[in-house]
Amino acid sequence: PGLENLRWLKPVYPGDTLRLQHTFLDKRLMSKRPHVGMVRTIWEMFNQHGDKVLEMGGWAMFGVRHPQPSA
C-alpha cells in the first residue's frame, strides 16, 4: 500500500481556500489477513476558483469491523 502518484498541478498560495474531494475507487480484503481491508482512493484538491491544484491516489490498509472467518 501507499501512493501510486502525487501531482501538484498548480501552486497554492497563502490565503487560498482549498477544498478536498476524496473518492473511493476499489476495496478488497487481504487474502492472508481477512481482518485487514485494502481501499484504493483518489484525492483531488481544488482552490477557491475551482482549479485542481493536487491529485494523488493509492492504496490504504484498514482494520475490518467484522472480519470474515478464514476458509
C-alpha positions in Angstrom: 0.0 0.0 0.0 1.0 3.6 -0.5 0.9 6.4 -3.0 0.8 5.5 -6.7 1.1 9.1 -7.8 1.2 12.5 -6.3 1.0 15.5 -8.6 0.9 19.2 -7.7 -0.9 20.7 -10.7 -0.8 24.4 -9.7 0.8 26.4 -7.0 -1.0 27.1 -3.7 -0.6 30.5 -2.1 -1.2 31.9 1.4 -4.8 32.9 1.8 -6.1 30.4 -0.7 -9.2 28.5 0.3 -8.8 24.8 -0.5 -11.4 22.0 -0.9 -10.6 18.3 -0.8 -12.5 15.6 -2.6 -11.8 12.0 -1.5 -13.2 9.3 -3.8 -13.1 5.6 -3.1 -12.4 3.5 -6.2 -12.0 -0.1 -5.0 -11.9 -2.2 -1.9 -10.9 -5.8 -1.1 -9.9 -8.0 1.9 -6.4 -9.2 2.1 -6.4 -12.9 1.4 -3.9 -13.8 4.1 -5.2 -11.4 6.7 -9.1 -11.2 6.5 -9.2 -8.7 9.4 -7.4 -6.2 7.1 -9.1 -4.4 4.2 -7.4 -2.6 1.3 -9.0 0.6 -0.1 -7.9 2.4 -3.3 -8.7 6.1 -3.3 -8.0 9.3 -5.2 -7.7 12.7 -3.5 -8.3 15.8 -5.5 -7.8 19.3 -4.1 -9.3 22.5 -5.6 -8.7 26.2 -4.9 -11.3 28.8 -4.5 -11.5 29.3 -8.3 -12.3 25.6 -8.8 -8.9 24.9 -10.3 -7.5 21.4 -9.4 -4.2 22.0 -7.6 -3.4 18.5 -6.4 -4.1 14.9 -7.3 -2.9 11.8 -5.6 -4.0 8.2 -5.3 -3.1 5.0 -3.9 -4.0 2.1 -1.5 -4.5 2.2 2.2 -5.0 -0.5 4.8 -7.8 -0.5 7.4 -9.0 -2.9 10.1 -12.2 -4.6 9.3 -15.0 -4.3 11.8 -16.5 -7.8 11.2 -13.8 -10.0 9.6 -14.8 -12.9 7.6 -13.9 -16.4 9.0 -10.8 -17.9 7.4 -11.6 -20.7 4.9 
